Amino acid sequence: MSRWTVVTAGVLLASGGTAWAGEVNTAIVNADRYLSVEVGGLQQNYRETMNGTVPDKEQGFIPRIGVAYSLLGLEYPFRFTLGASYASGSTHYIGSLQNGTPYDSNTGNHILDAHVGLGYAFGFGSFALIPGLEYGEHSWERNINNGASPGYQERYGNQYMAATLEGQFALSQSTVLSLSGAYGTTLNPTMTNDSVPGLTYYLGNQPWARVGLGVDYAAYQHLHIGLKLSYTRFKYGRSATYTVTIPPYVYTTSEPDSETQQTAFSLTMSYNF
């Protein structure tokens, strides 16, 4: 191999490495270093399925607030994210009693979500690609009959783990557009209710997915405003069948398969550093 060939190969490798791990655009760096507050809403759609039927479903819009933190390193572009949100409000419940009688009501909801993520940003001029991992927790407490006597309470919870991928475009030095996706699985989903105190229904792990769209605008040097929109979908698998004894009665109970779809939007205001 000639010296010229070696030099040429070295230049190509070096240029290729620079292109793949180039510096992240300044506007994107500025958009990814913040502490923010979010105000918006959540469209909640939940349904249970059993033998091809839908015995229980509910939907409605719930006000939502949140906080978020993001730190993109300057020398090494690892990005750390942390966030939490809380939604509370009423949705419309459509179901039936155990004897099959239709039953419509309102459901009072308290939904708490939290997550932590880690990614690495690859810069390509005005574009950055950020693959990563995310771990989160989800808690949903619902009171069918919206707290009125004899309201029936259920509490669902799960963790999740997902691979994430986000693309960010610097439309200008003050505006950044983001498109993201995540796919993984629920972990340790459970349900408890007031009917059988002490019993925990262990549900099955099922797919978890989310897509998101966001825009960040640097109104001032350290003050940014933005808009976020996301769609999340996850499922719980059917639980085992449990035998319950409440003297003088003995009966069996289980939880069916279920699916939750959530569309969330929020207006954000952040301090960027």
Secondary structure, 3 states (H helix, E strand, C coil): CCHHHHHHHHHHHHHHHHHHCECCCHHHHHHCCEEEEEEEEEEEEEEEEECCEEEEEEEEEEEEEEEEEEEECCCCCEEEEEEEEEEEEEEEEEEECCCCCEEEEEEEEEEEEEEEEEEECEEECCEEEEEEEEEEEEEEEEEECCCCCCCEEEEEEEEEEEEEEEEEEECCCCEEEEEEEEEEEEEEEEEEECCCCCCCEECECCEEEEEEEEEEEECCCCEEEEEEEEEEEEEEECCCCEEEEECCEEEEECCCEEEEEEEEEEEEEEEEC
